[in-house]
Structure formats: C-alpha cells, structure tokens
Amino acid sequence: MFNYIYQLVSPGMFSVKYSYEDFDGKLVVRPRYMAICHADQRYYMGQRDAKILRKKLPMALIHECCGEVVYDGTSTYKPGQKVVLIPNVPPDEPIKGVYENYGKGSHFLSSGYDGFMREFVVINPDRTVPFNRISMDVAAICEFVSVGVHAIKRLMEISNRLSGRIGIWGDGSLAYTVCCCLRRLIPKAKVCVIGKNLAKLSQFAFADFTYIVDDLPEDFEVDHAFECAGGEGSFYAIDDIINYINPQGTVMLMGVSENKIPINTRNLMEKGLVFVGSSRSGREDFLTAVNLMEDEKFEKRLCNIIFQDEAVANINDIHRVFKTDLNTPFKTVFEWSI
Amino acid sequence: MIFGAIVAGGIGTRMGISSMPKQFMDLGDKPIVIHTLEKFILCDKIDYICIGVHKDWTVFMDDLLDKYRIKKEKIFIAEGGDDRNNTIMNIIDAIEKKFGEDDSHIIVTHDAVRPFVTLRIIQDNINSALAYGACNTVVSAVDTIVESLDGKTIKSIPDRRKLYQGQTPQSFKMKKLKDLYNSLSQEDKNILTDACKIFLLKNESVNLVNGEISNIKITTVEDYKIAQAMLKGEKIEPDLN
C-alpha cells in the first residue's frame, strides 16, 4: 500500500513522502491521537544545531502516539484494538545488562527516522501495548509517562532510603508526570516539587510540598532528586540539587539542554552523589505506564496537563498545532485525521 | 453492509506504452490495482470488496490476488460492463446475488487507477454516504476552466471559486443508485460520464467530500511518470518488523 508520510523537510516546512509498504503478515496501525514533545518543537522551530538538522531531516515528527489496529497479519490483535506505539526500536539481539533504550544499534522514531506522522504505521507487535479503558487523548502521552516510569525504576534499582524525601526540580509537564508516577511507584516517599511558576505549581495538588525555587527554607533537604527543568534551567536546578541533597543521594537527570551545563563537581564529590542520566524508555516501562494510566484517578490527574487542540486534517493544521503548542503551558494533544 | 467497488473494467490503451490495461501495470513492485485494493483492505469499515474487471481479464485478476497473497475472504470479482456505469451496475448485481437487496447497503465506488487514495478519504465517503445518500470526492479547481463549444473560441469562463475537480471514490446508498439508474432513459444513460450524474439527472443532491491533489488518476504516460516520481527519493529506514 502507498503510505503517506508527513515529513518536516526544513524548519517550518512539511512535505508528503509517498512510500510503498508491504503489510503482508504484518501489523498495521492507524495513528489516532498524538502529542507534541519539546524535541519535536525544537526540530520544527529549527532550534537544533544546523549540522543535526541537515543530518536528520527530512523526517516525520512525533513519537508520542496511540492508534487503532486496522489490519493484523500476525494475529496478535483484532481490528479496532487500541494500542500505544513504542518509538524505540531495539537492536535485533538484546544486550545483557543494558536497557533497550540505551543499547547500541537501537533507533528512535522521530530522531533520524520517521516518527508517527503517517497515514499508517507498519510495526512489530512487540512495539505496541494494547489498552482499553484509557481515553485516546490521554493515551497519546503514554510515551511521556513511560519516560517518567523508566527514571523512577532506575532510581529504585540504584538507591535506598526511598521512603524519605524526593525532590523534583521543575514545574512543567515532565515534573508533573514524574510526580504522578512517584505517588504510585514509591508511595511512601514525601514528594517536594520546586518550581518557578506559582500558577503551574498550584497544579501539583497531590505533591506533599511545593516550593518557589528562590524561597526554599534554610533547612530544606531531600534524599534524592529529579532534575526536570531542562534548557537553561538545568544549570540552576542541578546547582540547587547539589546544595540541598543529602550525602550519597541519587540525582536523576531528565531535562534536555542544547548547551553544555557546568556542574559543581567539588560539592558533588564531597557528598558522594550519584548522577544518573535518564532518557527515553522501553517496552517494560510502557507496560507499567499503561497499567498506571488504566487507573481512573491517575488518568484524571494527567488530564490536567493536556490541552487538546482541534483535529489535524491537513498540513496547515500541522503548523497550527505546533504554533498552539508554543502557547500552552503543558502538553498539546490532537486527533490525527489526515 | 458497506461494500467497496473497485472499477477496473477498462481495456483502454490510452497509456500507449503497454498492451495491458493500465490498472494492471506495475507501479513499484506491484500492479496499480493491487495498490488500490490494499487501501480498501485497510479500511475496517468495509465489509466486502468487489473488483469489476473486463471479462477477458477476470482470471488474470484472480491470479494477481493469488500472486500477491491477498486474502480472498472479503474480496470477489465481477465481470465489467461496456462502460463505467455498466461495470458499477454489474458489481451491484454481483453484490445483491451474494448478500441480497437492502436499502441500507452502501457502495464506495473507486477507480482502480487511483492508488494514492487515503484511508481518510474512504472513511469520509462512507460517513457522507450514510448521512446524505450520495457523495463525490473533489478538490478545488486550481486552473481556470474555460468553456468552448467549438474547440476554437471561448464561450465562457465560469467562476473558479465555484468549480471543483471530481475524483473518486463516489459513494452511494446502493439500492437508490440502482433504482435511479434503471429509471433513466437510454438517451440519458448514453451521456453519463460518471455515477454522480445519475443522481443529478434525477434532481437528487450529492454531497462533497474533500479529496487530495495526490489522489491522481493514472491514465496517461505523463500520469504514470508523475506516480513513479511521487514514489522516488525514499530514505533508508530501520526494519521495524
């Protein structure tokens, strides 16, 4: 079948690639709802290094997506089954001791390879997770939730004292989602959210404590921390974390920055801290994320950070949702009706 | 029930580069009609698909289904007629023989030589036919259209903003289409160029569905070259399967 693939050919410009795809004996999913990630927005706005843009474009954007099975030659699903799509494509042979999302030879759709802005996605059933109860607009951000799940699972593997205080630096979508997941995965922990924006912080009604970043109490301390600020804010967040975290704490780095971030290594070493880079997620994390999202309360919390824009029916609409996303404080989700 | 009707009855030689009907010519690794059929297979709202093929080519069509491992549970072949509308009527006869006559049946008719149709267009057709009884896929006219009666001078230039170019699918309540067609005089039937006109001649309205400029009809060598060009320039992708 001839598939329509909506590629970003240069910042702010889309074009359709018509691609033949054989689906005999394969699973075919129709993308239904999508969410925009900062990474997509950076490509769209041309905020990546020119060399990277030359290397990776043209490319279809979007790696947060759910859809419906329209054909399944693998007999895994029935047509109509709702599934979340996993953008990470691991190497053929799993590497022992290495998570699939870090394995050499793994690919990520929408980073050098076409993302989900397509008419159909022909995909291995192993790269899908079925769901039933979750509404499609919320299921669209499952990848985002799985990234939070992955970071928390790594913290749980590395660290002890998990029943103490855990700090989250950041007040955006990532901080919110990590906070939601922490409540479920480490329920004993006291969760503190440290942000800059009072209005955004007020959304974290389920956190134990919220603080404005420049008004932290003198005796403030945490046992472990998640850095969810990203961008220029990463420097200030990491510096704060090193100052306020207890010795031998674990710091999960999750915010992406285009620039190199100076780190106070003297204090980091004095406290014996563990810094862990955490990025993307794998199938196991998606399974946990779907499981969490099937819970109505969890799903409703996620609804608070979703802005559902009008459906996308043509390329002009794609531009519209990317522009909308610049003006929404949290996640922009849209129906894919092309 | 909802039926796809792929109109592949032509034995035309307009393409000029092949003795084979154009719907059977390869585009990429498969014949054009197979690409078109695959788009209909991926629409789970369609219960069955009937392919209308000239009687000399029905066996060939059946062989193609086998060759390209198309599962036949949902698919059957009907003999085409003398013209497009006759082929559609033959398809309707074949459907009614199998599934009986029913006022609620919907038929989505589509040219076999439009393989770039999208799932969205097919679904919009189904929804529109269910809601309004008849619909035609169109795109806004890009070029100015001029009318000439003698082929030498312009008689009029209609307002382009009101003009659209017709594509397929064209979709209908099947029984109504058949009844209206049968009520036409032979003279009316002779001037029909497409199925929607059957409704218009009987003062029945036909709803518009947005098509795509890329939903081209491959009827000439130039169209064929354009289709080939559309498929070029692919980037190497990881094998996701």
Interface residues (C-beta under 8 A of the other chain):
Chain A: M1 F2 Y4 V16 K17 Y18 S19 Y20 F23 D24 K26 V28 R30 P58 V70 Y71 P79 G80 V89 H107 Y113 D114 E119 F120 V122 I123 N124 R127 A313 S337 I338
Chain B: G28 D29 K30 H35 E38 K39 I41 L42 C43 D44 Y68 R69 P115 F116 T118 L119 R120 N210 S214 M230 L231 G233 E234 K235 E237 P238 L240 N241
